[in-house]
């Protein structure tokens, strides 16, 4: 049987410190923090998706993590409904260093403008807008 994928439900980011990472995503990207499961794991919710935060020492079993469960190894693109200049202004207001942008990119739905920064673990965070202006 052949099937197709509908959407991403969640991703997992390996982090050195859950509290620092969660606070950054809440403050900078406006995500909502959620604790879930019997061991009160931490997730960040936005739209219909979430990011689970996994402390690197959480579970050494290989089947539970990626092959290299290292903080800072991710490259994630988030879409926003505001233009890139608003993203730049917001990041500057918060003292978040911009590593590149706004730059032209091609996303899943076509042309977009992206601004890049890094989270506290060094993950590359792309904040993109399909509002090209």
Order of alpha helices (4+ residues) and beta strands (2+ residues): beta-alpha-beta-beta-beta-beta-alpha-beta-beta-beta
